[in-house]
Amino acid sequence: MSRIAAVTLALSIVGHALFLGFGAPRKREVPKVIERGAGPAVLAATDTFERKQRAQAQRRALVEQARADRAKGTLLLGRFVLDANRIDADEDGQIFEYENALSKYEKRLSDLREVLRDEPFIVFAVSSTFGDLRYHGRPGGRMGDALLDGGGSCEQVAQLVVAAAFDVGRGKEVSFRVYGKPGPDGAAHLAPMGKYDGKDFDLMTGSPAAPGGARVLPDDLVEVYARVHGLAPPLEGALAKKGTGNGAATSARVNQPNAEPERRSLASGFPPNDDGFPGSLPLFAERAIKPPMMAGTVESGADDAEVAAERARHCAYFLRMASLSPLTVDALRAESDDEDALSVEAVRVPNGPRLEREARLLRAAEDLATNPYVDAADHLLGYACMAALGEVAAIDFSLAGERRLAALALETGNRGRAGGKKLLADVNWKSAEGVATTKRLRTDFAGNYWLLLFLEGGDDVVLDLARRGDSDDWGRISSMAALLLYPNTRARALDLMTKFSRREQVDVMHEIFHAHDHLRPWATNYEFDVPTEASASAQTFFQVYQVFRRIAFRLWEGQREPSETVDAFLIDAREAGLDMAWQAAIIDYYARNVLGLYSQRNKGLEIMLALKRAMQYNTHPSLDPLRRQMAYIEAQGRLDVRTLADAFRQR
């Protein structure tokens, strides 16, 4: 060392010694920065950090043990998944009934072993053992929850079925197939596969496996779990999410209909691929596992895509107009008056098939509404179906105890209302596209466009279409019935009804009368609550409807003899003070329908006397075509389908 360096070092040592010994205080009081204990936010963050650290350590031990068991051939795959579920739930601070889930899993294994004693094919044994499971179209989720809830998503059900087959020694006959490309519903798909007749069968559809996808062996699920949680390197091309893997099953679909961040998924750990499952996954299916003989429709196949779209276009036939004015029941206490009545909506408790139909239609409606390759008319009907059916399905799923699915259905309805409102506001009805949309609604959706009443702004569209419709346009009749049933448009519809002929008004009454047909035995026909402030024309319509309602009841519900029905009608019409024109319109309606009914009976001509008596004192000219038709039938000496068809040409 040089002399200069040695001197410099010595001076430095002395200087620091003097400062520490004399310049710095011996005791220095530390100020109290934290006066109180840690706040809730700090404690919560600390607890979360500790849970994550503990969970990752437990996962590492679980995966290492599973790898060792796998190498020795002693892996219990179902228990591994349940242990993983318990760790994940603990990390998320969620309650998971591990012991209950394990007990149910062991029971399923025992049942599967019992079935396999007599059934050699795993595809049939699995469907027998797990045929009670329901399908829920909510991506992700724990396998253990599928055991506890009696059903789950494709991921939950696939893990359960494949793990059980593996644990009973039939692992070589089952596998997973993952379709990595998100479908129309925004989710990838994991399907359980079973060998049958030399081919892979999708155990959820009961059909041969759809083309494409990546095949994954049952015990590879250990490595899938490891990859999701950073305990194994990701596969080449995988966009693996580090850490929890929450929500990994969902895609970048704009609306994210089933995105539930709290639901974990192993999707990011499976082999990546761009193969999509053909069709969309429904929100609900009564039976999640099907044998090959029930090949079909838990997920819509590629050949069903257009069928599903067509079903969504005609959603109005499923919902019916009653949804615009639901049936209500006035509950009265003993010895109370009508003012104390409690009005409640009567809803039929749905069964499994109905829930499945609603779920399929709801998903098909959203597919149609968001399909970029269809026109504005399709989009509008799709959004309207979502809005109307979403609320109905939410109630039905609630009644069936499926509260989470009810919430998803309600969210779908809200998206439909929002999307439909925006689209209606954006349409320029005077533009070429707007004119084309109007034309398609009037032609292709003549009996369906009333469904637009469920969208904000849709009432103006339906009123305009009804106002401008042709006299022979049945869509005009059905839309007017819907406008009268819907309380929000009833007043405007009554004003518009004055522009309809009496015959057309009676046809509208027919549609209204049958609005609640499907709710038997509660209600067999619709009854108006007549407002006291109704206009004179409205009062006349309601008065005529009361008379019409009685004759329609005798025709359709009571199935009374024509002579009795005609006599009762003449009395009702006289007491109500109906003029000859209104009586003629109702007689014409009754005759058209009763002739059609009796044309298929041996003694059809017997009704002629009753119809003649109905017209005997009514000379209104609107009945002249009916008189000619009846004269033709009598001249032929018989009433059958052919004679009636020829008679109706006698205008």
Helices and strands as residue ranges (DSSP letters): H 3-18, I 19-23, H 40-72, H 77-92, H 98-116, H 122-130, E 134-136, H 143-149, E 151-152, H 154-165, I 166-170, G 171-173, E 174-179, E 189-196, E 199-202, E 207-208, E 214-216, G 218-220, H 221-228, G 267-269, E 284-285, G 292-294, G 302-304, H 305-313, H 315-319, G 321-324, E 328-331, G 338-340, E 342-345, H 352-369, H 376-399, H 403-426, H 432-443, G 449-454, H 458-468, H 474-485, H 490-497, H 502-513, G 517-519, H 536-552, I 553-557, H 562-576, H 580-598, G 604-606, H 607-615, G 621-623, H 624-636, H 641-648
